[in-house]
Amino acid sequence: MTPFDKLLEFLVAGWRVDVAILAKLGVWLFLLLYLGFSLVVVRQVRLMSRTVTGFLEKELEVLGWALVLLAVAVFIFSLFIL
Amino acid sequence: MTDIFVAPSKPKQAGLGSSYETVAARWGKGKKRGSHAFSAFCLLPGKVRFETQEKHEKIILLLRQHWFTQLKWIITAVIMVFVPLILTLIPLLDFLSDRGQLMAIIMWYLLLIAFVYEQFISWYFHVFIITDERVIDVNFYNLLYKEVSGAKIDNIEDITYRQGGVIRALLNFGDVNMQTAGEKREFAIEDVPSPGRVVQILNELKLEEEHEKIIGRVR
């Protein structure tokens, strides 16, 4: 058994934690990280646009914010659906 | 008093004191200028500005990598779009509940959107700018790492371009390499369209710099 399998077995048997709860926590962690990533993308697009301004800066920033909104929406959706 | 003799006017030769047509003026006359937002070869892009641009510095050429170099991630993204359809044939996620499967598919498409967006902005903001004074390479290796390098046209000694292979020859893209006298000895512009035209413009800019030195209009 790998160390991760041992940890899972300990959590499930020792603390009686349901695997489903662990999976939900994993999904929520992923979605929170994704939200953080989308905020970093918005900031970096703004920095990049300051370096070179040209054609699509506003559109890319709008897309960045749309990604942030999508991440928030999916996170809220997951709270209800899971 | 009337003139006794009027010498016929000789055609003016290019040289000291005569009017000199700049590269920007020459390429701007009657040629297709500027381009659309996704263009990889933009001659005289009027709307573009960059961070360290000086007040009177004019951008002659804006280059990006040829679209063919981006094909790998585009094809990957297209395949990723259709991967969830495989689940209808091969029940890989059957151990999850219906809601769990829905969440898994949503997460897959979130990853896909992030991948496509990151790859696109990495290509879009990786530009080579040729101004009437300098050559600048703006490179975003990823979202968090930026490199801006430049070379003065004055310092460029040799310019060569390389276009090897069937695809590059057919689609007319290649690398332009410059030897400079500055701190950075070699300067490369990779996978750009029409490298021959790029070299032509650089050579003309070099001549313009030499002319400016002669007439004492060095910036």
Interface residues (C-beta under 8 A of the other chain):
Chain A: A23 V27 F30 L31 Y34 F37 S38 V40 V41 Q44 V45 L47 M48 R50 T51 V52 T53 G54 F55 L56 L60 L63 G64 L67 L70 A71 V74 F77 S78 I81 L82
Chain B: H36 A37 P45 K47 V48 R49 F50 E51 L62 R99 G100 L102 M103 I106 M107 L110 I113 A114 Y117 E118 I121 Y124 F125 V127 I129 V138 F140 L143 L144 K146 V148
